[in-house]
Amino acid sequence: MLDPDSELSPRYQSVTTTPDWYQTNIPCQVGCPAHTDVATYIGLISQARFDEAYLLNRKANIVPGVLGRTCARPCEPVCRRNKVDGKPISICWLKRASADHREYRHHAERPPVTKDKKVAVIGGGSAGLACARDLRELGYPVTMYEQYPVAGGVMINGIPVWRLPRDVTREECDEYMADLGVEVKYNTRVGRDVQLTDLLKEYDAVYIGAGCYIPNPMTGPDNKVVKGADLYGVEDGIRLLDKTNFGEPAFIGKRVAIIGAGFTAMDCCRTAIRFGAEKVYVMYRRSEEEQPADEYEVDEAKFEGVEFQYLVSQTEVLSKDGVHASGVRFVRNKLGDPDASGRRRPIPVPGTEFEIEVDSVIPCFGQYSDTTWLQAEELGLEVNKWGVPLIDVETWMTSHPGLFAGGDYTQGARNLISAVGDGRDAAGAINRYLGGQDFPAEPAEEIELPDYRRGMVDNYESIPHQLIPSLPLSERYSHTRETETGYSPQEAVVQARRCLQCQLNIMIDPSICILCSGCVDICPYDCISMEGLSRVVKGDPMHQGTNTWEGGADMIIDEEKCIRCGLCVVRCPTDAISMVQFEVSSPNSRWSVSKIPMLNV
């Protein structure tokens, strides 16, 4: 057979399949900072195996019930299901389903103490919990210092109860640490009750995971603090949430202006509604497309009556009596060239000033880290211009031997799952610093799934995406009742069946393929094609010795299009095609793909 593509230029470059290639071919797991084995736990839920899914989640991301309600979901925008119907798998909400519908609480077994070196963890938030958990499992005695009466960090002081019930955080933070044998010193603030220098003398390693809680000032277009920012009725968002979450007195007026459109802003505007505000504005300096908040949360806020105004910047907080806030003056913006963040810079338009009448102003401009307690000069710490310790990106250690730091404290305010990933990475680095060995990696394996024919027995491709069920609007005016009610077990199973199971891959055995093109004909997404050898880049390592061939062909598979239906496996007359499952576990299981539980349905 002459090469049918002999006149065409090379287009394809074949690669040798390695564990790295397989891993990057699972986009949800790549997108997750904690490298959660998403496809496997979704497969477990598709069979209503909620307990197993919960434990698999906890192994990777520490607090599944929390993250199933509050995760920033970096895995979902990259989900390959988006290419099928424009909607990702509900990875986050299914994580919650695994927590809600499990049969048992699953108290953790306490690991034995096998190490003689002690570690202190400062901060009981996402990074601190993750670091402490992994170090305990490695055999270290760990003591955590937490300034609040409960663990959880921003899960407790920054996320409202109506989003995250406290029985969930109590179980997954306080009880989990107690089960593991982590000693937690609550109501203990480093820098007030105990000094960092003393901890460094008492412990062999110290990890700082103290989070980001100091609010940035409310500035105007000139980057200066706006006039009136100190009036009564102006309360920073993170501090307001802290007060309302702990039951402390907090003032929320009848007319409220939220300045900013991030995660904190969404929690604040919806909290204001629940505390009786009659009119709530969210005022954002850029366009709607550029707001950092999740689209779903914005839609929910609008559903609850919040009014959004875009391309506006505050210039002054107004007062009628010089004491209390009575309104805010704004100027309208247009978008200019991109700034350092990559987003277009808002530019004030002269002559477009306007005012709104409010009695509460809640700026949500992000947070920065408290460094006043670090004793940096005494310790000889290298710090940046804000006083935050500089760390080695490979070891997570500061310039002071034995002092480690990470999470939002060093990386800036982000999200819970990123801090979890940081804490787990730091635990491995601390273990190596103290002379310990990593848990060994497991070799990658390819397991053939016999008689795989999912596309013939399951209608998963046509299952529509379902939003998580929530309370009707009339029942949302409670600060303590959870707004989202969650999937039922049946709904969770159906939504889990939408998953394409991206750790599966089509393999074609060239020794028995007869180039009949049957797989090409039956593929519903045109992801298999037969190409002439001239379409492959010359010198390709997979095609040594073919230079003298007059003809020949390659079977090309586009992994981005493949929906893992297995119809090509069924169609192949010579059984040259198989569905192969990829399994691997990296050191300390920081990246693991376990055996898939779902074969055909």
N, C-alpha and C positions, 0 to 999 in steps of 0.2 A: 504494500500500500504506500503510495507516494504521500508525502507530507501535505495535507490539504491547506496548511497555513504557511507554506514555504515563503510566500511573498510578504508575510506580515512580520512586524518587528517584535522582538522579545518583550514579554509582558509580565511573566511570573518568575519568582525566585523561590525555590523550595528551601525548606529549613528542616533540620533534624529535630525531631520531637524530644524535648528535654523537660524536666520538671518545671523549669522557669516558663517554658512555652505553655505548658498545660495550665499553670497557675494564672498567667496573664489572659488565658482564654476563658476565665471565669470572672466576668467583669464585676459582679456584685461583691465578690470576695476581695477583688483588687480595690474596689471603692471603699470598703469598710476598714477604718483605721485599726480595728481589733482583729481583722482577718477572720471574721466569723464564718463558719462553714455553712453558709446560707442555704445552698441547694439541698444539702442533706437534711437540715432541720425542716425546710419547707416540704421535702419529700416525706418526712416522718409525720408532719401535720396532715398531709394528704391522706394518710392512713389512720388519722385520729390518734396517733401515738404522741399525745401531748406531753406526757412526762419525759419521754426520751428526748423530745425536741427541747424541752426546758433545760434539761441537764446539759445537752450539747451547747446550748446558748450560754449557760452559766460558765461553762469551761472556757469560753472565749471572751465574753464581755461582762462577766461578773454580776450584772444586775439586769436580767432579762425583763422582769416585770416593769422596772423603771424605764428602760430604753424602749420597750414596746409601747410606751405612752409618750415619750419625750424625745426620742432620738431625732437628730437632724437629717437622717436618712441619706447619707451620701451614696449609699448603694443603689438607691432606686433610680436616679437619673441615668445611670449607666446600665441598668437592667436591659438585657437583650429582648425582653418581651415588648419593650417600647417599639421595636421595629416591626412587630406583628400588628398591634392595634393601637399604638400610641399611648398605652397605659402600662406602667410597670407592675410587677408582682408587689402586693402589699406587704413587703418584707417586714417593715416596722410593726404594723398592726398584727401580723401573724405571730410575731415574737410575743406580743401581748397575749394572743390567744393561747400560746403554749403555757404561759404563766396562769392565765385565768382558768383553764380547763384541765389542768393536771389533777391527778387524783391525790397525790401526796405532797407534803411540804418539802421533803427532801433535805432534812438537816444534814449538813456536811460532816463527813467523818474527819476527826481531828488528826492531822498528820503528826507523826512523832517528831520530837526535837532531836535532830541528828547532828546539828552544828553547834560549835561552842562560841561562835561569834554572834553578837547581838546587833539588831538593826532598829533604829527609830524612824518612824514616818510622821512627818508634820503635816497634818491636814487629813481629814476623813472624807474628802470628796472623791470624785471619780478616779483621779490619778493615784491618790493615796490608798484607796481601797484595792485597786488593781495591783499596785506594787506590794502591798501587805499580803494579799492573798497568795500571789505567786511565790513570795519569799517564804511564807509559812509552808507551802507545799514542797519547797526545796529543803525544808528542815530547819529553818532559822527561827529563833525566838524573836518576835516582833512586838514592839510597843508603839501604839499610835497616839499622837497628841492632837486632841480636837477641842477647839475653843467653844463649841456649842454643846448643849446637853445630849445631842444625838449625832450620829454620823450621817453622812450624805452630802455635806457641802451645799452646793447650789441646788441640789435636788430638794433640799429642805428650805433653805433661805431664799431661793430664787425662783422656784417653780410652784405655782399656786396649788392648793389642796384640790381644787376642782379639776385640775389636770392630773394630779398625782396623789392618790390617797396615801396617808401616812402609814397605814398598815403594810403597804407595799414596801416603802423605804425601811420601815422597822425590820421587816423580815430579811430583806436583801442586803441591808447595810449593817445594822446593829446585831441582829441574830446570826447572820452569816459570819461576821467577824468573831463573835463569841464561840460559835461552833468550831471554827478553825483554830481557836486558841490564841487569837491576836488580843493582846492586852490593850484596851483602849482607855486612856485617861481623858474622860470628858471634862468639860468646863475648865480646860487647861490651855491657856494661851501662851505660846512660846514668845518670849520677849516681855511678858508680864509675870507669869507664874513660874516660868523656868526659862533659863537663858540658852541660846543656841550653843554658846561656847561650852556650857556644862554638858549638854547632850553629846557634843563631839568628844568629850572626855569619857563619858559613861558608855557610849556605844561605839562599835567598830565601824559602823556606817550610818549616815543620816540622810534621809531623802526628804526634800522639801516639795510638797504638793499642796501648797497653801491656797491655790486658786487666785482669782482676780475679783476683788470686791470694792475697790475704791473707784467711785464713779468719776468719769471725765466731766470737766465743767461744761456748762451750757454756753457755747460760744456762738457768735454771729458770723456773717460772711467775712468779716475782717479777722477771724480767728481770735478775737478778744471776748472775754466774758461779757455777756449782754447786761445792760443796765436792768436792775430789778431782779436779778437772779437770786438774791438773798431775801426776797419778800416772803412773808408767811403765805403758805399755799403752794409754794414751789418745793417739790420733793423729788429727789432723784429716784428713777424707777427701781433700781436694785435695792435701795434702802426702803422704799415703800413696800416692795414685796416681802422684804425681811420682816417688817413690822406686821403686815397682815398675816403672814404665815405663822408667826409666833404669838399672835393675839395681842400685840402691843397697840396702844392708841395710835391711830393714823387718820389724817384728815384727807378725805376725798369729797370734793364739792359736788354741786349739782351740774356744773358745766366744766368739762375737763379737756385740756389740750395735752396730748401726748406728742412729744417732740422726738422724732426718729421712727424707724419702721423695721427694727430688727426683732429678734426673739423676745427680748425684755419688753419692748414696746407692745408686742401683741399680748403678752401676759398682763401688762398694765392696763391696756384699754379694755380688755375683757373683764379684768378684775374690777375696774371702775364701774362697769355696768352692773356687776353683781353686788357692789356696795351702794347702789342706789343712784348713781349718776344719771341724769336725765338726758344729757347731750355730751357725747364724747367725740373728739376729733383726733385723728392721727395726721400730723403735719410732717411731710418729708421733703427734703431739699432736692431730691432727684426725681426721676420719672418712676412710674409704676413698675416698669419692666426691670428697674435696677434696685428695687427695694430688697434688702437681704432676707426678709421674712419669708417663710414657706408659703406658697400659694394657697394651700389648704387652710392654714391659719388665718390668712387675710380674708379668705372667703367666709370663714366662720365668724370673724369679727364683723364683717359687713352684714352677715345674716342676723347678728345680734344688735344691729343698729348703729355701729360705729361709722362715722363719716371720714373718708380719706381725702386729703388734699395733697397734691403733688407739686413739685417745682416751687416750693416756698421755703424761705429761710427766716427764722426769727431774728428780730433786731432789738427788741426791748420787751420786758415784762412790765405791764402798766399797773398803776395803783391809783385809786381815788383818794385814799387816806394816807398814803405813804407807808403803810404797814402791811396791808393785805393785797394780794394779787387780784386784779379786776379784769385783766385781759392781756392779750399779747399782740404786738405789732409785728407784721411780716412784710417781706418784700418778695415779689415773684421772681423766679429764675428762668434762665434759658440754659441749655447745655452747651458747653464748650468742648475743648479738646480733652482726651483722656488724661487722668491724673495718675499718680503712682499706683493706685489700686486697679487701674485698667478701665475704670468707669469714667464717663464723661463728667468733667468738672462743672458744678452748678455756678452760673454767673448771674449776679443780681441785675435786674432790669430797672434802671432809674425811673421813678415816677409811678411805680406799680405797688406802692405800699398800701396795706390794708390792715384792719384790726378785727379781732374776734373777742367777744366778751366771755370770759371764763373766770372761775374762782379757784381752780386747781391747775397747776402747770407741772407736768411730769416729764422732765428731760430724760431720754434714754440714749445716751451718747457712748455707751460702752464703758468698760472698766479697765483699770490698770492694777498692778500688784503693789501691795504694801511692803515696802522694804525698810521701814524704820526700825525693825527689830533685828536686822540681820547681823549687826556688829561687823560689818564688812571691813572696816579699817583695821579693827583688832585682828581679824582673821586673815587679812591680806587678800580679800576676795577681789577678783577682777569682775567689774560690773559694767553695764552699758550706761548710757547717759541718763537713764531713769533709775539707776541703782539696782537693776535686776541682775542677778549673777549670770555671767557668761558660762556656758557649758560646752563641753566637747560633744559634738553631735553623734559621735560613735559610742561614747561611754556614759553620757549623761552626767558626768562628774564636773564639778566646778573646779576652779583653780586651787581650792583647798582639798588636799587628799582626804578621801572618805566622805566628803560632802557632795551629795547628788541633788539634782533638782529637775523638775519637769512639769508636765501638764500645763494648764493655763498660766501658772505662776511665771514660767519662763517663755512660753510661746504666745501669750496673749489670750484674751477671751475668745473661745471658739465654741465647742460643743462637748457634750458628755462623752461621746464615743471616741473622739480624738484624744481626750485626756485618759480614757481607759487604755487605749493603745500605747500612749506614752508611759503610763505607769507599769504596764507589763514589760515593755522594752527595758525600762530602767531596772526592774527586778532582775532580769537576766544579766544586765551589766554589773549590778551590785554583787550578784553571786560570783561572777568571774573575778571581780576585784578582790573579794574575800577568799579567793582560792578554790571556789567550788567549780564543779563541772556541770555543763549543760546537760539536761535530759537529752539522750541521743536522738538523732533524726532517724526516721524510718525511710528505707529506700522507696522510690516511686515505683508503683506497680500499675500495669495495665491489665484489667480483668475483663475478659469478654463476657458479655451478657447474652446467653443463648436465647434464641427464639424471641428476640426483642421485636415487638410489633405494636407499640403504643398507639401509633396513628390509626390502627385498625380497630382498636377497642375503646378509645377514649376521645371525647369531643373537646379536649382541653383547649384547642385553638380557638374555639368559638365562645368560651366562657367569658362573659363581660366582667370588667373590673367593678368592684363594689366599694363605695366609700364606707368607712366604719360607721356603724349605727350610733346615733347620738340622741340625747334628750330633745323633745320638742322645745321650741322657743319659750313657751309658757312655763316650762319647768327648769329653766336655766338660771334663775335668779337666786342662787344659793352659793355661798363661798365654800361650802363643805361637801356638796354633792357632786360626784364626778359627772362631767358633762358627756363624755363619750362612754357609751355603754358596752362597746366592744362587739366583735363577731360572736355569734352563737357557735357551738361546736360544728354544726352542719355548714354554716356559712364559711367558717375557717377552712374546713376540708375542701369545699368547692373552690375557694380562692387559692388555696395551695396547689390545686391541680392545674392552675394556669402556668405554673413554673415550667420552663423549658429544660431544666436540669443540665446546665452548661458544663458540668464536669464529664458529660458523655461526649464521645467523639466517634464519627464514622471512620472506619479504617477499610481500605481496599487492598487486598492481597494481589500484587501485580503478577504473581506467578500463575494465578488461575483466572485472572480477569480476561475475558475474550473480547473486550471493547465492543460489546453489543449495543451500548448506549441505553439499555433498559432503565438504568437508574436515572439517567438524564431525563428520560421521558416522564417518569413517574414523580420526580421531585416536585412538590407543590410550590416551592419558592425559588426554583432555578438556581440552587446553590451548588449543583454538580454540573460540570461541563467537561467535554472531551476536547482537548487542545492539541495541536500538532507540536512536535518537539521543538520546532523553530520558535515557538512562543515562550520557551523557557530560556532564561539568561544563560549565555554560553559559559562553560566552565562550572556549571552548577554541580555541587558535590554529589547530588543524587543521580546524576546522569553521566558518570564517567564511562567512557568507552562507546558513547553513542555518536561520536562525531562523524563516523564513516557510514552511519545508517542512511539509507535513502528515504525511509519513511518511518513512521511510528507516532504514538500519541501518548499524552498524559491525561490522567483523570484528575481534575482540579476541583477541590471542595472549598467553598467559601463559608468559613465557620461563622461569620457574622450573620449570614442568612439562614443557616441550618436551624430547624426547630426540633430536631431530635425525634422525629416521628417514626423513623425506622422503616418507612415504606420501601426505601431502596434495598434494605436488608431482605425484605420479603420478596421483592421483585427479582433479585439477582439469580440467574439460572445456574450459576456455578458455585454459589455460596462464597463468592470472593469478598463480599461486603459483610462487615460485622460492626456491632455497636460495642465500643470499648469504654469501660469506666476507669477513670484515673483516681488513684489513691496515693496520698503522700502525707508525711508529717515532718515538719521542720524541727530544728532543735527547740526544746521546751514547748513543742506543739504550738508555736506562735503562728504557724500557718498549717492547717491540717484539712485534708479532705478525706472523710471516712467513707465506709462502704454505703453506697446508696441503697435505701430501703425500698425504692419504688422501681419496679421493672417494667410492667406493662400498663398499669393504671394509676 
